Amino acid sequence: MTFNKFLNLNRISKKEFSKISGIPLRQVFRYANREADPNMINALKIKVYTEGKVDLEDWIHEDEEPRPSLQSLRTKFDSNLR
């Protein structure tokens, strides 16, 4: 289940979740809106405070294209300089 879906289904505000979890409100907003993925500590906090309904695997974005590696970006950049 996505984090935002959990919050909506359980009628928990982002501000309330921030208070009970100790995760800064700005980060809670970013995680809920999928603008950012939590670090391992915050992902584990979310798992605990959602009683496992939002698990670590729920942060994987399978529908998105994989991000390019740093090496492939360097190669592309270098080839554009020539």
Backbone bond lengths (Angstrom), bond angles and torsions (degrees), N, CA, C in turn:
res aa  C-N    CA-C-N  psi(-1)  N-CA   C-N-CA  omega(-1)  CA-C   N-CA-C  phi
1 M - - - 1.447 - - 1.521 108.41 -
2 T 1.316 116.42 140.38 1.465 118.29 177.85 1.528 109.64 -73.29
3 F 1.295 114.99 156.30 1.462 121.41 179.96 1.523 110.39 -61.73
4 N 1.327 117.27 -44.43 1.458 120.77 -179.38 1.528 111.10 -62.94
5 K 1.323 116.76 -41.04 1.465 120.74 178.67 1.532 110.09 -62.69
6 F 1.329 116.55 -41.48 1.467 120.27 177.37 1.523 110.57 -59.07
7 L 1.327 116.35 -48.27 1.464 119.97 -179.03 1.523 110.70 -59.93
8 N 1.333 116.83 -45.18 1.467 120.63 -178.58 1.527 112.18 -65.82
9 L 1.329 117.24 -47.01 1.469 120.79 -178.43 1.529 112.38 -62.41
10 N 1.319 115.82 -33.81 1.462 120.69 -177.76 1.524 112.94 -97.25
11 R 1.331 115.43 4.54 1.478 121.51 178.18 1.528 111.75 51.37
12 I 1.322 114.02 47.37 1.461 121.15 177.03 1.515 107.29 -108.27
13 S 1.314 116.50 125.52 1.464 119.53 178.78 1.520 109.54 -74.81
14 K 1.305 115.35 157.75 1.465 120.20 177.63 1.521 110.22 -63.01
15 K 1.336 114.90 -37.17 1.466 119.99 179.10 1.529 110.71 -64.14
16 E 1.332 116.65 -42.92 1.456 120.94 178.81 1.532 111.04 -64.53
17 F 1.344 116.65 -43.02 1.459 119.36 179.19 1.524 110.48 -63.76
18 S 1.308 116.33 -38.68 1.462 120.84 178.17 1.524 110.69 -59.63
19 K 1.327 116.06 -43.87 1.469 120.24 -179.30 1.530 111.77 -64.14
20 I 1.338 116.74 -46.41 1.462 117.83 -174.88 1.528 112.96 -75.20
21 S 1.330 116.84 -27.28 1.467 119.76 -176.42 1.525 113.29 -94.55
22 G 1.322 116.58 -22.66 1.461 119.77 -176.22 1.523 113.39 82.58
23 I 1.340 116.73 6.18 1.468 121.33 176.98 1.518 107.14 -84.99
24 P 1.333 119.06 129.74 1.460 120.57 -179.03 1.538 111.95 -54.26
25 L 1.334 115.42 141.30 1.465 121.78 -176.44 1.519 112.05 -54.89
26 R 1.313 117.41 -41.19 1.469 120.31 179.69 1.528 110.66 -58.04
27 Q 1.344 116.27 -41.68 1.458 119.86 179.81 1.523 111.35 -68.95
28 V 1.325 117.54 -39.86 1.465 120.68 177.94 1.529 109.63 -58.21
29 F 1.326 117.08 -44.60 1.472 121.04 177.29 1.524 110.63 -60.02
30 R 1.321 116.88 -46.14 1.463 120.42 -177.88 1.524 111.52 -65.05
31 Y 1.333 117.10 -40.13 1.465 119.92 178.16 1.525 111.04 -66.38
32 A 1.329 117.03 -44.44 1.463 120.88 -178.08 1.524 111.52 -64.02
33 N 1.320 116.77 -35.69 1.471 121.63 -179.33 1.525 112.52 -88.76
34 R 1.320 116.43 4.11 1.471 123.64 -179.58 1.527 112.88 57.46
35 E 1.320 114.98 32.83 1.463 120.83 174.86 1.517 110.23 -85.05
36 A 1.325 116.06 -17.14 1.463 121.53 179.77 1.520 108.18 -154.73
37 D 1.310 115.55 155.10 1.458 121.76 173.83 1.521 108.18 -103.09
38 P 1.325 117.27 142.51 1.464 119.36 -179.00 1.525 112.06 -71.69
39 N 1.324 114.53 152.76 1.461 118.43 171.37 1.531 107.29 -70.64
40 M 1.304 117.54 173.11 1.461 121.12 -174.09 1.527 112.01 -60.05
41 I 1.314 117.69 -40.90 1.470 120.78 -179.19 1.520 110.49 -61.89
42 N 1.342 117.06 -47.75 1.462 119.80 -179.22 1.522 111.76 -69.76
43 A 1.319 117.73 -34.64 1.467 120.24 176.79 1.526 109.92 -63.26
44 L 1.321 116.87 -39.45 1.467 120.61 177.77 1.523 111.22 -69.15
45 K 1.337 117.29 -38.79 1.473 120.30 175.90 1.525 109.87 -60.56
46 I 1.326 116.61 -44.53 1.464 120.41 179.86 1.523 110.14 -63.05
47 K 1.315 117.13 -41.24 1.465 120.52 177.83 1.533 110.32 -59.87
48 V 1.329 116.62 -45.28 1.461 120.96 -178.94 1.525 111.05 -65.41
49 Y 1.326 117.54 -50.01 1.461 121.10 -175.51 1.527 113.06 -72.57
50 T 1.329 118.10 -17.01 1.471 120.48 174.41 1.525 110.86 -99.09
51 E 1.324 116.14 8.58 1.462 123.31 -179.01 1.530 111.59 54.30
52 G 1.333 115.28 39.91 1.466 121.62 175.98 1.518 115.05 81.55
53 K 1.323 117.30 -0.06 1.471 119.09 -179.83 1.532 111.92 -70.46
54 V 1.319 116.79 -28.30 1.469 121.94 170.95 1.520 105.38 -112.23
55 D 1.325 115.33 102.28 1.462 121.41 -174.69 1.530 110.25 -97.14
56 L 1.308 116.68 172.56 1.465 120.84 -178.81 1.524 111.78 -59.42
57 E 1.331 116.86 -37.87 1.465 120.52 -179.15 1.533 112.56 -66.02
58 D 1.323 116.76 -20.97 1.467 120.30 -178.93 1.524 113.11 -69.82
59 W 1.311 116.71 -11.40 1.467 120.27 179.09 1.518 112.14 -89.66
60 I 1.327 117.73 -5.65 1.462 121.12 -179.67 1.522 108.79 -78.89
61 H 1.313 116.45 128.73 1.462 122.38 -178.04 1.522 108.54 -100.42
62 E 1.301 116.61 83.79 1.460 120.01 -177.58 1.520 112.98 -71.07
63 D 1.329 116.89 -22.12 1.456 119.96 -178.01 1.526 112.94 -81.23
64 E 1.323 117.09 -8.92 1.457 120.64 -178.91 1.525 110.56 -95.11
65 E 1.311 115.17 153.48 1.463 119.58 175.09 1.518 108.89 -71.18
66 P 1.326 117.38 146.08 1.465 119.19 179.39 1.523 111.00 -62.75
67 R 1.314 114.90 145.87 1.458 120.22 178.51 1.520 108.88 -74.45
68 P 1.322 117.39 141.84 1.465 118.99 -179.97 1.527 110.76 -68.67
69 S 1.308 115.15 150.06 1.460 119.57 178.51 1.527 109.03 -75.68
70 L 1.300 115.16 159.86 1.462 120.85 177.99 1.522 110.38 -60.55
71 Q 1.329 116.78 -39.89 1.468 120.49 -179.88 1.520 111.31 -62.63
72 S 1.343 117.63 -42.36 1.467 119.35 -179.82 1.527 110.92 -66.86
73 L 1.321 117.48 -34.22 1.469 120.24 176.56 1.529 111.14 -67.01
74 R 1.343 116.25 -41.02 1.469 119.93 178.07 1.517 111.02 -62.74
75 T 1.343 116.58 -43.53 1.455 121.27 179.88 1.514 110.62 -61.59
76 K 1.335 116.69 -44.71 1.455 121.58 179.54 1.525 110.44 -63.72
77 F 1.324 117.25 -42.49 1.452 122.29 179.30 1.530 110.33 -62.98
78 D 1.343 115.79 -47.49 1.455 120.42 -179.81 1.539 111.97 -61.45
79 S 1.325 116.82 -39.23 1.465 119.20 -179.36 1.525 111.75 -69.95
80 N 1.321 116.71 -27.68 1.460 120.32 177.36 1.530 112.36 -74.93
81 L 1.314 116.77 -20.75 1.465 120.63 178.81 1.527 111.64 -78.71
82 R 1.310 117.69 -19.91 1.468 121.34 -176.11 1.495 111.72 -83.40
